[in-house]
Amino acid sequence: MSESITLEQAQSEVDAWIKTIGVKYFSELTNTAILMEEVGELARIMARTYGEQSSKANEKQSSLSDEMADVLWVLICLANQTGVDLSVAFRENMEKKTKRDFDRHRNNEKLS
């Protein structure tokens, strides 16, 4: 089993990989398009695994965890390119959601 890493470590590791093995970052626009492509691949697995859609006979089986990691990879690339510290962004987003939704879901009849 591999060890856990922080978002800061993941951002640093992706940056180092890009600058050594990957040569350079794709443009932000290209990476945004790649992110959408990867989310689509994740959605395909979700629809076939947890939804009603069946796989095609010649469809290659993909790994849910690998597709999630692909989405995370490209998101980290975009964060690095745009100067977003994902650790800070995540913490601020959790605080925002906690304040905004403190009673919202608890009082949602649809979730009872």
C-alpha positions as CSV (number, residue, x, y, z in Angstrom):
1,M,0.0,0.0,0.0
2,S,1.4,3.4,-0.9
3,E,1.7,6.2,1.6
4,S,-0.7,9.2,1.7
5,I,0.5,12.6,0.4
6,T,-0.8,16.1,1.0
7,L,-2.2,18.3,-1.7
8,E,0.9,20.4,-1.4
9,Q,3.1,17.3,-2.0
10,A,1.0,16.3,-5.0
11,Q,1.3,19.7,-6.6
12,S,5.1,19.6,-6.1
13,E,5.4,16.1,-7.4
14,V,3.3,16.9,-10.6
15,D,5.4,20.0,-11.1
16,A,8.6,18.2,-10.9
17,W,7.4,15.4,-13.3
18,I,6.2,18.0,-15.8
19,K,9.5,19.8,-15.7
20,T,11.6,16.7,-16.1
21,I,9.7,14.0,-17.9
22,G,6.8,16.0,-19.4
23,V,9.1,18.7,-20.7
24,K,6.6,21.5,-20.1
25,Y,3.0,22.2,-19.2
26,F,0.4,22.2,-22.0
27,S,-1.4,25.5,-22.2
28,E,-4.1,26.2,-19.7
29,L,-6.7,26.0,-22.4
30,T,-5.4,22.6,-23.6
31,N,-5.3,21.3,-20.0
32,T,-8.9,22.5,-19.5
33,A,-10.0,20.5,-22.6
34,I,-8.0,17.5,-21.3
35,L,-9.7,17.8,-17.9
36,M,-13.1,17.7,-19.6
37,E,-12.1,14.6,-21.6
38,E,-10.9,12.9,-18.4
39,V,-14.1,13.8,-16.5
40,G,-16.0,12.3,-19.5
41,E,-14.0,9.0,-19.1
42,L,-14.8,9.0,-15.4
43,A,-18.5,9.6,-16.2
44,R,-18.5,6.7,-18.6
45,I,-17.3,4.3,-15.9
46,M,-19.8,5.7,-13.4
47,A,-22.7,5.3,-15.8
48,R,-21.8,1.7,-16.6
49,T,-20.9,0.7,-13.1
50,Y,-23.5,2.5,-11.0
51,G,-26.0,3.5,-13.6
52,E,-28.3,1.7,-16.0
53,Q,-26.0,1.9,-19.1
54,S,-24.2,-1.2,-20.2
55,S,-20.8,-1.5,-21.7
56,K,-20.4,-2.1,-25.4
57,A,-19.0,-5.5,-26.5
58,N,-15.7,-4.0,-27.7
59,E,-15.4,-1.3,-25.0
60,K,-12.1,-1.4,-23.0
61,Q,-12.6,-1.7,-19.3
62,S,-11.1,1.2,-17.4
63,S,-10.2,1.5,-13.8
64,L,-12.4,3.9,-11.7
65,S,-9.4,4.8,-9.5
66,D,-7.2,5.4,-12.5
67,E,-9.7,7.7,-14.1
68,M,-10.2,9.6,-10.9
69,A,-6.4,10.0,-10.6
70,D,-6.3,11.3,-14.2
71,V,-8.9,14.0,-13.3
72,L,-6.9,14.9,-10.2
73,W,-3.6,15.0,-12.2
74,V,-4.9,17.5,-14.8
75,L,-6.6,19.6,-12.1
76,I,-3.3,19.8,-10.3
77,C,-1.6,20.9,-13.5
78,L,-4.1,23.7,-13.9
79,A,-3.7,24.7,-10.2
80,N,0.1,24.8,-10.7
81,Q,-0.2,26.8,-13.9
82,T,-2.6,29.4,-12.4
83,G,-0.9,29.7,-9.0
84,V,-3.7,28.1,-7.0
85,D,-2.6,26.4,-3.7
86,L,-5.0,23.5,-3.6
87,S,-4.5,23.0,0.2
88,V,-5.6,26.6,0.9
89,A,-8.4,26.5,-1.8
90,F,-9.8,23.2,-0.3
91,R,-9.7,24.5,3.3
92,E,-11.5,27.8,2.2
93,N,-14.0,25.8,0.2
94,M,-14.8,23.5,3.2
95,E,-15.3,26.6,5.4
96,K,-17.6,28.2,2.8
97,K,-19.7,25.0,2.5
98,T,-19.9,24.6,6.2
99,K,-21.2,28.1,6.8
100,R,-23.5,28.1,3.8
101,D,-24.9,24.6,4.2
102,F,-24.9,24.2,8.0
103,D,-28.7,23.5,8.2
104,R,-29.5,23.3,4.5
105,H,-29.1,19.5,4.0
106,R,-30.4,18.6,7.5
107,N,-33.6,20.4,6.6
108,N,-33.9,19.0,3.1
109,E,-37.0,16.7,3.1
110,K,-35.6,14.9,0.1
111,L,-32.7,13.6,2.2
112,S,-34.8,12.3,5.1
